[in-house]
């Protein structure tokens, strides 16, 4: 993950990714997830962006 410079930052983003995947019903695991379809991977990323935009609009940190 480019731009994440601390282990705590990487751990936080991984937790966020796992939560987003769970919300959209995609099963991901720690490490390599190359078996995901483009649709599945995109839905996880889209959910993460949606949550970040919502958090920005409400001014909250998640």
Predicted model as a PDB file, atoms N, CA, C, CB and O in Angstrom, pLDDT in the B-factor column:
MODEL        1                                                                  
ATOM      1  N   UNK A   1       0.837  -1.173   0.000  1.00 52.00           N  
ATOM      2  CA  UNK A   1       0.000   0.000   0.000  1.00 52.00           C  
ATOM      3  C   UNK A   1       0.883   1.239   0.000  1.00 52.00           C  
ATOM      4  CB  UNK A   1      -0.953  -0.003   1.207  1.00 52.00           C  
ATOM      5  O   UNK A   1       1.512   1.560   1.008  1.00 52.00           O  
ATOM      6  N   UNK A   2       0.927   1.906  -1.090  1.00 63.00           N  
ATOM      7  CA  UNK A   2       1.751   3.091  -1.219  1.00 63.00           C  
ATOM      8  C   UNK A   2       1.214   4.197  -0.314  1.00 63.00           C  
ATOM      9  CB  UNK A   2       1.800   3.559  -2.684  1.00 63.00           C  
ATOM     10  O   UNK A   2       0.002   4.401  -0.239  1.00 63.00           O  
ATOM     11  N   UNK A   3       2.086   4.895   0.358  1.00 65.00           N  
ATOM     12  CA  UNK A   3       1.700   6.021   1.190  1.00 65.00           C  
ATOM     13  C   UNK A   3       1.432   5.665   2.644  1.00 65.00           C  
ATOM     14  CB  UNK A   3       0.499   6.656   0.622  1.00 65.00           C  
ATOM     15  O   UNK A   3       1.359   6.558   3.489  1.00 65.00           O  
ATOM     16  N   UNK A   4       1.286   4.397   2.953  1.00 66.00           N  
ATOM     17  CA  UNK A   4       1.087   3.984   4.336  1.00 66.00           C  
ATOM     18  C   UNK A   4       2.461   3.662   4.891  1.00 66.00           C  
ATOM     19  CB  UNK A   4       0.104   2.751   4.453  1.00 66.00           C  
ATOM     20  O   UNK A   4       3.116   2.719   4.446  1.00 66.00           O  
ATOM     21  N   UNK A   5       2.894   4.446   5.862  1.00 81.00           N  
ATOM     22  CA  UNK A   5       4.274   4.333   6.294  1.00 81.00           C  
ATOM     23  C   UNK A   5       4.461   3.625   7.631  1.00 81.00           C  
ATOM     24  CB  UNK A   5       4.866   5.680   6.374  1.00 81.00           C  
ATOM     25  O   UNK A   5       5.595   3.315   7.999  1.00 81.00           O  
ATOM     26  N   UNK A   6       3.401   3.364   8.357  1.00 91.00           N  
ATOM     27  CA  UNK A   6       3.561   2.707   9.650  1.00 91.00           C  
ATOM     28  C   UNK A   6       2.797   1.387   9.670  1.00 91.00           C  
ATOM     29  CB  UNK A   6       3.077   3.626  10.790  1.00 91.00           C  
ATOM     30  O   UNK A   6       1.846   1.186   8.916  1.00 91.00           O  
ATOM     31  N   UNK A   7       3.230   0.511  10.535  1.00 90.00           N  
ATOM     32  CA  UNK A   7       2.529  -0.763  10.692  1.00 90.00           C  
ATOM     33  C   UNK A   7       1.101  -0.522  11.181  1.00 90.00           C  
ATOM     34  CB  UNK A   7       3.287  -1.686  11.676  1.00 90.00           C  
ATOM     35  O   UNK A   7       0.171  -1.207  10.756  1.00 90.00           O  
ATOM     36  N   UNK A   8       0.930   0.454  12.075  1.00 90.00           N  
ATOM     37  CA  UNK A   8      -0.402   0.771  12.579  1.00 90.00           C  
ATOM     38  C   UNK A   8      -1.309   1.237  11.435  1.00 90.00           C  
ATOM     39  CB  UNK A   8      -0.321   1.855  13.677  1.00 90.00           C  
ATOM     40  O   UNK A   8      -2.485   0.876  11.392  1.00 90.00           O  
ATOM     41  N   UNK A   9      -0.773   2.027  10.517  1.00 88.00           N  
ATOM     42  CA  UNK A   9      -1.550   2.480   9.369  1.00 88.00           C  
ATOM     43  C   UNK A   9      -1.958   1.319   8.476  1.00 88.00           C  
ATOM     44  CB  UNK A   9      -0.757   3.495   8.567  1.00 88.00           C  
ATOM     45  O   UNK A   9      -3.099   1.250   8.019  1.00 88.00           O  
ATOM     46  N   UNK A  10      -1.024   0.408   8.230  1.00 88.00           N  
ATOM     47  CA  UNK A  10      -1.341  -0.765   7.407  1.00 88.00           C  
ATOM     48  C   UNK A  10      -2.389  -1.632   8.078  1.00 88.00           C  
ATOM     49  CB  UNK A  10      -0.081  -1.588   7.134  1.00 88.00           C  
ATOM     50  O   UNK A  10      -3.312  -2.119   7.424  1.00 88.00           O  
ATOM     51  N   UNK A  11      -2.248  -1.826   9.389  1.00 91.00           N  
ATOM     52  CA  UNK A  11      -3.214  -2.639  10.126  1.00 91.00           C  
ATOM     53  C   UNK A  11      -4.606  -2.013  10.095  1.00 91.00           C  
ATOM     54  CB  UNK A  11      -2.756  -2.825  11.575  1.00 91.00           C  
ATOM     55  O   UNK A  11      -5.606  -2.715   9.946  1.00 91.00           O  
ATOM     56  N   UNK A  12      -4.665  -0.699  10.236  1.00 91.00           N  
ATOM     57  CA  UNK A  12      -5.949   0.008  10.213  1.00 91.00           C  
ATOM     58  C   UNK A  12      -6.618  -0.132   8.852  1.00 91.00           C  
ATOM     59  CB  UNK A  12      -5.753   1.494  10.555  1.00 91.00           C  
ATOM     60  O   UNK A  12      -7.820  -0.388   8.775  1.00 91.00           O  
ATOM     61  N   UNK A  13      -5.847   0.035   7.775  1.00 90.00           N  
ATOM     62  CA  UNK A  13      -6.425  -0.101   6.438  1.00 90.00           C  
ATOM     63  C   UNK A  13      -6.865  -1.534   6.157  1.00 90.00           C  
ATOM     64  CB  UNK A  13      -5.421   0.348   5.382  1.00 90.00           C  
ATOM     65  O   UNK A  13      -7.890  -1.745   5.509  1.00 90.00           O  
ATOM     66  N   UNK A  14      -6.113  -2.514   6.631  1.00 92.00           N  
ATOM     67  CA  UNK A  14      -6.517  -3.907   6.439  1.00 92.00           C  
ATOM     68  C   UNK A  14      -7.805  -4.223   7.186  1.00 92.00           C  
ATOM     69  CB  UNK A  14      -5.410  -4.846   6.897  1.00 92.00           C  
ATOM     70  O   UNK A  14      -8.668  -4.936   6.672  1.00 92.00           O  
ATOM     71  N   UNK A  15      -7.935  -3.691   8.401  1.00 94.00           N  
ATOM     72  CA  UNK A  15      -9.170  -3.882   9.166  1.00 94.00           C  
ATOM     73  C   UNK A  15     -10.346  -3.232   8.441  1.00 94.00           C  
ATOM     74  CB  UNK A  15      -9.027  -3.296  10.590  1.00 94.00           C  
ATOM     75  O   UNK A  15     -11.427  -3.813   8.350  1.00 94.00           O  
ATOM     76  N   UNK A  16     -10.126  -2.035   7.933  1.00 95.00           N  
ATOM     77  CA  UNK A  16     -11.152  -1.313   7.183  1.00 95.00           C  
ATOM     78  C   UNK A  16     -11.570  -2.105   5.944  1.00 95.00           C  
ATOM     79  CB  UNK A  16     -10.641   0.085   6.777  1.00 95.00           C  
ATOM     80  O   UNK A  16     -12.756  -2.191   5.625  1.00 95.00           O  
ATOM     81  N   UNK A  17     -10.592  -2.681   5.251  1.00 94.00           N  
ATOM     82  CA  UNK A  17     -10.874  -3.489   4.056  1.00 94.00           C  
ATOM     83  C   UNK A  17     -11.694  -4.720   4.414  1.00 94.00           C  
ATOM     84  CB  UNK A  17      -9.565  -3.912   3.368  1.00 94.00           C  
ATOM     85  O   UNK A  17     -12.637  -5.066   3.704  1.00 94.00           O  
ATOM     86  N   UNK A  18     -11.341  -5.380   5.509  1.00 95.00           N  
ATOM     87  CA  UNK A  18     -12.081  -6.573   5.943  1.00 95.00           C  
ATOM     88  C   UNK A  18     -13.527  -6.218   6.296  1.00 95.00           C  
ATOM     89  CB  UNK A  18     -11.385  -7.229   7.158  1.00 95.00           C  
ATOM     90  O   UNK A  18     -14.447  -6.959   5.952  1.00 95.00           O  
ATOM     91  N   UNK A  19     -13.729  -5.092   6.977  1.00 95.00           N  
ATOM     92  CA  UNK A  19     -15.079  -4.654   7.337  1.00 95.00           C  
ATOM     93  C   UNK A  19     -15.905  -4.351   6.086  1.00 95.00           C  
ATOM     94  CB  UNK A  19     -15.016  -3.411   8.246  1.00 95.00           C  
ATOM     95  O   UNK A  19     -17.070  -4.740   5.995  1.00 95.00           O  
ATOM     96  N   UNK A  20     -15.299  -3.656   5.126  1.00 96.00           N  
ATOM     97  CA  UNK A  20     -15.999  -3.319   3.885  1.00 96.00           C  
ATOM     98  C   UNK A  20     -16.358  -4.581   3.114  1.00 96.00           C  
ATOM     99  CB  UNK A  20     -15.138  -2.390   3.012  1.00 96.00           C  
ATOM    100  O   UNK A  20     -17.460  -4.685   2.575  1.00 96.00           O  
ATOM    101  N   UNK A  21     -15.441  -5.541   3.057  1.00 97.00           N  
ATOM    102  CA  UNK A  21     -15.711  -6.803   2.352  1.00 97.00           C  
ATOM    103  C   UNK A  21     -16.855  -7.554   3.015  1.00 97.00           C  
ATOM    104  CB  UNK A  21     -14.449  -7.688   2.318  1.00 97.00           C  
ATOM    105  O   UNK A  21     -17.713  -8.113   2.332  1.00 97.00           O  
ATOM    106  N   UNK A  22     -16.868  -7.568   4.316  1.00 96.00           N  
ATOM    107  CA  UNK A  22     -17.933  -8.239   5.057  1.00 96.00           C  
ATOM    108  C   UNK A  22     -19.289  -7.589   4.758  1.00 96.00           C  
ATOM    109  CB  UNK A  22     -17.640  -8.200   6.572  1.00 96.00           C  
ATOM    110  O   UNK A  22     -20.293  -8.283   4.599  1.00 96.00           O  
ATOM    111  N   UNK A  23     -19.311  -6.265   4.683  1.00 96.00           N  
ATOM    112  CA  UNK A  23     -20.558  -5.539   4.426  1.00 96.00           C  
ATOM    113  C   UNK A  23     -21.143  -5.841   3.049  1.00 96.00           C  
ATOM    114  CB  UNK A  23     -20.323  -4.050   4.556  1.00 96.00           C  
ATOM    115  O   UNK A  23     -22.363  -5.842   2.888  1.00 96.00           O  
ATOM    116  N   UNK A  24     -20.297  -6.098   2.061  1.00 96.00           N  
ATOM    117  CA  UNK A  24     -20.793  -6.378   0.713  1.00 96.00           C  
ATOM    118  C   UNK A  24     -20.835  -7.874   0.411  1.00 96.00           C  
ATOM    119  CB  UNK A  24     -19.927  -5.675  -0.314  1.00 96.00           C  
ATOM    120  O   UNK A  24     -21.156  -8.274  -0.708  1.00 96.00           O  
ATOM    121  N   UNK A  25     -20.510  -8.703   1.412  1.00 96.00           N  
ATOM    122  CA  UNK A  25     -20.629 -10.145   1.254  1.00 96.00           C  
ATOM    123  C   UNK A  25     -19.519 -10.823   0.485  1.00 96.00           C  
ATOM    124  CB  UNK A  25     -21.881 -10.443   0.600  1.00 96.00           C  
ATOM    125  O   UNK A  25     -19.734 -11.874  -0.117  1.00 96.00           O  
ATOM    126  N   UNK A  26     -18.326 -10.233   0.497  1.00 96.00           N  
ATOM    127  CA  UNK A  26     -17.178 -10.820  -0.192  1.00 96.00           C  
ATOM    128  C   UNK A  26     -16.244 -11.412   0.863  1.00 96.00           C  
ATOM    129  CB  UNK A  26     -16.433  -9.753  -1.076  1.00 96.00           C  
ATOM    130  O   UNK A  26     -15.869 -10.737   1.822  1.00 96.00           O  
ATOM    131  N   UNK A  27     -15.880 -12.658   0.680  1.00 94.00           N  
ATOM    132  CA  UNK A  27     -14.980 -13.322   1.621  1.00 94.00           C  
ATOM    133  C   UNK A  27     -13.539 -13.084   1.195  1.00 94.00           C  
ATOM    134  CB  UNK A  27     -15.282 -14.842   1.703  1.00 94.00           C  
ATOM    135  O   UNK A  27     -13.095 -13.578   0.158  1.00 94.00           O  
ATOM    136  N   UNK A  28     -12.816 -12.322   2.004  1.00 94.00           N  
ATOM    137  CA  UNK A  28     -11.390 -12.129   1.754  1.00 94.00           C  
ATOM    138  C   UNK A  28     -10.627 -12.672   2.943  1.00 94.00           C  
ATOM    139  CB  UNK A  28     -11.048 -10.627   1.505  1.00 94.00           C  
ATOM    140  O   UNK A  28     -11.165 -12.833   4.039  1.00 94.00           O  
ATOM    141  N   UNK A  29      -9.369 -12.945   2.697  1.00 91.00           N  
ATOM    142  CA  UNK A  29      -8.518 -13.501   3.748  1.00 91.00           C  
ATOM    143  C   UNK A  29      -7.266 -12.652   3.866  1.00 91.00           C  
ATOM    144  CB  UNK A  29      -8.153 -14.986   3.455  1.00 91.00           C  
ATOM    145  O   UNK A  29      -6.968 -11.847   2.983  1.00 91.00           O  
ATOM    146  N   UNK A  30      -6.541 -12.830   4.946  1.00 87.00           N  
ATOM    147  CA  UNK A  30      -5.278 -12.122   5.113  1.00 87.00           C  
ATOM    148  C   UNK A  30      -4.333 -12.581   4.007  1.00 87.00           C  
ATOM    149  CB  UNK A  30      -4.660 -12.378   6.533  1.00 87.00           C  
ATOM    150  O   UNK A  30      -4.298 -13.763   3.666  1.00 87.00           O  
ATOM    151  N   UNK A  31      -3.585 -11.666   3.462  1.00 85.00           N  
ATOM    152  CA  UNK A  31      -2.615 -12.012   2.433  1.00 85.00           C  
ATOM    153  C   UNK A  31      -3.199 -11.935   1.037  1.00 85.00           C  
ATOM    154  CB  UNK A  31      -2.075 -13.389   2.678  1.00 85.00           C  
ATOM    155  O   UNK A  31      -3.992 -11.044   0.730  1.00 85.00           O  
ATOM    156  N   UNK A  32      -2.809 -12.863   0.205  1.00 92.00           N  
ATOM    157  CA  UNK A  32      -3.151 -12.865  -1.215  1.00 92.00           C  
ATOM    158  C   UNK A  32      -4.620 -13.190  -1.446  1.00 92.00           C  
ATOM    159  CB  UNK A  32      -2.284 -13.860  -1.959  1.00 92.00           C  
ATOM    160  O   UNK A  32      -5.141 -14.164  -0.904  1.00 92.00           O  
ATOM    161  N   UNK A  33      -5.288 -12.361  -2.260  1.00 92.00           N  
ATOM    162  CA  UNK A  33      -6.690 -12.568  -2.609  1.00 92.00           C  
ATOM    163  C   UNK A  33      -6.883 -12.535  -4.123  1.00 92.00           C  
ATOM    164  CB  UNK A  33      -7.572 -11.505  -1.939  1.00 92.00           C  
ATOM    165  O   UNK A  33      -7.881 -12.013  -4.622  1.00 92.00           O  
ATOM    166  N   UNK A  34      -5.920 -13.096  -4.844  1.00 93.00           N  
ATOM    167  CA  UNK A  34      -5.969 -13.088  -6.297  1.00 93.00           C  
ATOM    168  C   UNK A  34      -7.081 -13.929  -6.890  1.00 93.00           C  
ATOM    169  CB  UNK A  34      -4.681 -13.555  -6.831  1.00 93.00           C  
ATOM    170  O   UNK A  34      -7.329 -13.869  -8.095  1.00 93.00           O  
ATOM    171  N   UNK A  35      -7.757 -14.713  -6.060  1.00 94.00           N  
ATOM    172  CA  UNK A  35      -8.855 -15.534  -6.558  1.00 94.00           C  
ATOM    173  C   UNK A  35     -10.173 -14.761  -6.624  1.00 94.00           C  
ATOM    174  CB  UNK A  35      -9.024 -16.759  -5.680  1.00 94.00           C  
ATOM    175  O   UNK A  35     -11.184 -15.308  -7.064  1.00 94.00           O  
ATOM    176  N   UNK A  36     -10.174 -13.487  -6.190  1.00 95.00           N  
ATOM    177  CA  UNK A  36     -11.393 -12.684  -6.274  1.00 95.00           C  
ATOM    178  C   UNK A  36     -11.646 -12.267  -7.714  1.00 95.00           C  
ATOM    179  CB  UNK A  36     -11.295 -11.443  -5.364  1.00 95.00           C  
ATOM    180  O   UNK A  36     -10.710 -12.045  -8.482  1.00 95.00           O  
ATOM    181  N   UNK A  37     -12.904 -12.164  -8.065  1.00 96.00           N  
ATOM    182  CA  UNK A  37     -13.237 -11.630  -9.386  1.00 96.00           C  
ATOM    183  C   UNK A  37     -13.068 -10.116  -9.363  1.00 96.00           C  
ATOM    184  CB  UNK A  37     -14.691 -12.019  -9.802  1.00 96.00           C  
ATOM    185  O   UNK A  37     -13.003  -9.508  -8.294  1.00 96.00           O  
ATOM    186  N   UNK A  38     -12.999  -9.519 -10.528  1.00 96.00           N  
ATOM    187  CA  UNK A  38     -12.907  -8.058 -10.612  1.00 96.00           C  
ATOM    188  C   UNK A  38     -14.125  -7.410  -9.975  1.00 96.00           C  
ATOM    189  CB  UNK A  38     -12.771  -7.604 -12.076  1.00 96.00           C  
ATOM    190  O   UNK A  38     -14.008  -6.371  -9.326  1.00 96.00           O  
ATOM    191  N   UNK A  39     -15.276  -8.008 -10.153  1.00 97.00           N  
ATOM    192  CA  UNK A  39     -16.511  -7.477  -9.572  1.00 97.00           C  
ATOM    193  C   UNK A  39     -16.425  -7.486  -8.043  1.00 97.00           C  
ATOM    194  CB  UNK A  39     -17.734  -8.300 -10.049  1.00 97.00           C  
ATOM    195  O   UNK A  39     -16.801  -6.511  -7.392  1.00 97.00           O  
ATOM    196  N   UNK A  40     -15.935  -8.578  -7.479  1.00 96.00           N  
ATOM    197  CA  UNK A  40     -15.823  -8.671  -6.021  1.00 96.00           C  
ATOM    198  C   UNK A  40     -14.824  -7.645  -5.479  1.00 96.00           C  
ATOM    199  CB  UNK A  40     -15.398 -10.093  -5.607  1.00 96.00           C  
ATOM    200  O   UNK A  40     -15.110  -6.934  -4.515  1.00 96.00           O  
ATOM    201  N   UNK A  41     -13.661  -7.581  -6.105  1.00 95.00           N  
ATOM    202  CA  UNK A  41     -12.633  -6.635  -5.658  1.00 95.00           C  
ATOM    203  C   UNK A  41     -13.132  -5.200  -5.797  1.00 95.00           C  
ATOM    204  CB  UNK A  41     -11.328  -6.826  -6.466  1.00 95.00           C  
ATOM    205  O   UNK A  41     -12.898  -4.367  -4.922  1.00 95.00           O  
ATOM    206  N   UNK A  42     -13.813  -4.921  -6.888  1.00 96.00           N  
ATOM    207  CA  UNK A  42     -14.361  -3.579  -7.105  1.00 96.00           C  
ATOM    208  C   UNK A  42     -15.430  -3.211  -6.109  1.00 96.00           C  
ATOM    209  CB  UNK A  42     -14.920  -3.468  -8.486  1.00 96.00           C  
ATOM    210  O   UNK A  42     -15.523  -2.056  -5.694  1.00 96.00           O  
ATOM    211  N   UNK A  43     -16.242  -4.181  -5.717  1.00 97.00           N  
ATOM    212  CA  UNK A  43     -17.290  -3.879  -4.745  1.00 97.00           C  
ATOM    213  C   UNK A  43     -16.692  -3.573  -3.378  1.00 97.00           C  
ATOM    214  CB  UNK A  43     -18.275  -5.046  -4.639  1.00 97.00           C  
ATOM    215  O   UNK A  43     -17.227  -2.743  -2.643  1.00 97.00           O  
ATOM    216  N   UNK A  44     -15.600  -4.226  -3.032  1.00 96.00           N  
ATOM    217  CA  UNK A  44     -14.923  -3.937  -1.760  1.00 96.00           C  
ATOM    218  C   UNK A  44     -14.334  -2.524  -1.808  1.00 96.00           C  
ATOM    219  CB  UNK A  44     -13.802  -4.994  -1.469  1.00 96.00           C  
ATOM    220  O   UNK A  44     -14.530  -1.732  -0.887  1.00 96.00           O  
ATOM    221  N   UNK A  45     -13.622  -2.220  -2.874  1.00 95.00           N  
ATOM    222  CA  UNK A  45     -13.034  -0.879  -3.009  1.00 95.00           C  
ATOM    223  C   UNK A  45     -14.099   0.204  -3.057  1.00 95.00           C  
ATOM    224  CB  UNK A  45     -12.173  -0.803  -4.264  1.00 95.00           C  
ATOM    225  O   UNK A  45     -13.930   1.270  -2.466  1.00 95.00           O  
ATOM    226  N   UNK A  46     -15.179  -0.062  -3.747  1.00 96.00           N  
ATOM    227  CA  UNK A  46     -16.274   0.904  -3.828  1.00 96.00           C  
ATOM    228  C   UNK A  46     -16.904   1.158  -2.471  1.00 96.00           C  
ATOM    229  CB  UNK A  46     -17.329   0.420  -4.800  1.00 96.00           C  
ATOM    230  O   UNK A  46     -17.242   2.294  -2.139  1.00 96.00           O  
ATOM    231  N   UNK A  47     -17.062   0.097  -1.687  1.00 96.00           N  
ATOM    232  CA  UNK A  47     -17.629   0.245  -0.346  1.00 96.00           C  
ATOM    233  C   UNK A  47     -16.688   1.057   0.539  1.00 96.00           C  
ATOM    234  CB  UNK A  47     -17.902  -1.137   0.286  1.00 96.00           C  
ATOM    235  O   UNK A  47     -17.138   1.870   1.346  1.00 96.00           O  
ATOM    236  N   UNK A  48     -15.389   0.838   0.392  1.00 96.00           N  
ATOM    237  CA  UNK A  48     -14.420   1.604   1.184  1.00 96.00           C  
ATOM    238  C   UNK A  48     -14.508   3.093   0.830  1.00 96.00           C  
ATOM    239  CB  UNK A  48     -12.978   1.075   0.946  1.00 96.00           C  
ATOM    240  O   UNK A  48     -14.516   3.942   1.721  1.00 96.00           O  
ATOM    241  N   UNK A  49     -14.572   3.406  -0.455  1.00 96.00           N  
ATOM    242  CA  UNK A  49     -14.666   4.800  -0.889  1.00 96.00           C  
ATOM    243  C   UNK A  49     -15.964   5.427  -0.387  1.00 96.00           C  
ATOM    244  CB  UNK A  49     -14.584   4.897  -2.427  1.00 96.00           C  
ATOM    245  O   UNK A  49     -15.965   6.562   0.090  1.00 96.00           O  
ATOM    246  N   UNK A  50     -17.054   4.696  -0.493  1.00 96.00           N  
ATOM    247  CA  UNK A  50     -18.340   5.207  -0.021  1.00 96.00           C  
ATOM    248  C   UNK A  50     -18.275   5.560   1.462  1.00 96.00           C  
ATOM    249  CB  UNK A  50     -19.450   4.176  -0.270  1.00 96.00           C  
ATOM    250  O   UNK A  50     -18.759   6.615   1.872  1.00 96.00           O  
ATOM    251  N   UNK A  51     -17.677   4.677   2.267  1.00 94.00           N  
ATOM    252  CA  UNK A  51     -17.572   4.929   3.702  1.00 94.00           C  
ATOM    253  C   UNK A  51     -16.651   6.113   3.995  1.00 94.00           C  
ATOM    254  CB  UNK A  51     -17.063   3.678   4.423  1.00 94.00           C  
ATOM    255  O   UNK A  51     -16.920   6.892   4.909  1.00 94.00           O  
ATOM    256  N   UNK A  52     -15.568   6.257   3.229  1.00 93.00           N  
ATOM    257  CA  UNK A  52     -14.661   7.386   3.438  1.00 93.00           C  
ATOM    258  C   UNK A  52     -15.338   8.711   3.097  1.00 93.00           C  
ATOM    259  CB  UNK A  52     -13.395   7.213   2.596  1.00 93.00           C  
ATOM    260  O   UNK A  52     -15.160   9.701   3.807  1.00 93.00           O  
ATOM    261  N   UNK A  53     -16.111   8.732   2.014  1.00 95.00           N  
ATOM    262  CA  UNK A  53     -16.828   9.951   1.637  1.00 95.00           C  
ATOM    263  C   UNK A  53     -17.861  10.302   2.693  1.00 95.00           C  
ATOM    264  CB  UNK A  53     -17.503   9.787   0.263  1.00 95.00           C  
ATOM    265  O   UNK A  53     -17.984  11.463   3.082  1.00 95.00           O  
ATOM    266  N   UNK A  54     -18.608   9.303   3.160  1.00 94.00           N  
ATOM    267  CA  UNK A  54     -19.604   9.549   4.213  1.00 94.00           C  
ATOM    268  C   UNK A  54     -18.939  10.092   5.479  1.00 94.00           C  
ATOM    269  CB  UNK A  54     -20.376   8.252   4.536  1.00 94.00           C  
ATOM    270  O   UNK A  54     -19.453  11.020   6.103  1.00 94.00           O  
ATOM    271  N   UNK A  55     -17.799   9.515   5.856  1.00 91.00           N  
ATOM    272  CA  UNK A  55     -17.088   9.969   7.051  1.00 91.00           C  
ATOM    273  C   UNK A  55     -16.595  11.406   6.869  1.00 91.00           C  
ATOM    274  CB  UNK A  55     -15.900   9.031   7.363  1.00 91.00           C  
ATOM    275  O   UNK A  55     -16.638  12.204   7.806  1.00 91.00           O  
ATOM    276  N   UNK A  56     -16.133  11.731   5.675  1.00 93.00           N  
ATOM    277  CA  UNK A  56     -15.660  13.090   5.400  1.00 93.00           C  
ATOM    278  C   UNK A  56     -16.811  14.084   5.499  1.00 93.00           C  
ATOM    279  CB  UNK A  56     -15.007  13.168   4.005  1.00 93.00           C  
ATOM    280  O   UNK A  56     -16.668  15.158   6.084  1.00 93.00           O  
ATOM    281  N   UNK A  57     -17.953  13.716   4.921  1.00 93.00           N  
ATOM    282  CA  UNK A  57     -19.117  14.620   4.942  1.00 93.00           C  
ATOM    283  C   UNK A  57     -19.633  14.862   6.343  1.00 93.00           C  
ATOM    284  CB  UNK A  57     -20.235  14.060   4.087  1.00 93.00           C  
ATOM    285  O   UNK A  57     -20.075  15.967   6.656  1.00 93.00           O  
ATOM    286  N   UNK A  58     -19.585  13.843   7.198  1.00 91.00           N  
ATOM    287  CA  UNK A  58     -20.078  14.008   8.556  1.00 91.00           C  
ATOM    288  C   UNK A  58     -19.008  14.511   9.505  1.00 91.00           C  
ATOM    289  CB  UNK A  58     -20.630  12.712   9.062  1.00 91.00           C  
ATOM    290  O   UNK A  58     -19.299  14.855  10.651  1.00 91.00           O  
ATOM    291  N   UNK A  59     -17.768  14.556   9.032  1.00 86.00           N  
ATOM    292  CA  UNK A  59     -16.668  15.065   9.846  1.00 86.00           C  
ATOM    293  C   UNK A  59     -16.206  14.106  10.916  1.00 86.00           C  
ATOM    294  CB  UNK A  59     -17.065  16.339  10.482  1.00 86.00           C  
ATOM    295  O   UNK A  59     -15.565  14.516  11.884  1.00 86.00           O  
ATOM    296  N   UNK A  60     -16.525  12.818  10.756  1.00 68.00           N  
ATOM    297  CA  UNK A  60     -16.119  11.853  11.765  1.00 68.00           C  
ATOM    298  C   UNK A  60     -14.937  11.035  11.288  1.00 68.00           C  
ATOM    299  CB  UNK A  60     -17.276  10.939  12.125  1.00 68.00           C  
ATOM    300  O   UNK A  60     -14.705  10.894  10.087  1.00 68.00           O  
ATOM    301  N   UNK A  61     -14.187  10.494  12.248  1.00 61.00           N  
ATOM    302  CA  UNK A  61     -13.093   9.576  11.941  1.00 61.00           C  
ATOM    303  C   UNK A  61     -13.569   8.169  12.196  1.00 61.00           C  
ATOM    304  CB  UNK A  61     -11.825   9.892  12.781  1.00 61.00           C  
ATOM    305  O   UNK A  61     -14.279   7.913  13.168  1.00 61.00           O  
ATOM    306  N   UNK A  62     -13.180   7.248  11.319  1.00 53.00           N  
ATOM    307  CA  UNK A  62     -13.565   5.850  11.518  1.00 53.00           C  
ATOM    308  C   UNK A  62     -12.385   4.962  11.522  1.00 53.00           C  
ATOM    309  CB  UNK A  62     -14.521   5.398  10.468  1.00 53.00           C  
ATOM    310  O   UNK A  62     -12.526   3.749  11.678  1.00 53.00           O  
TER     311      UNK A  62                                                      
ENDMDL                                                                          
END                                                                             
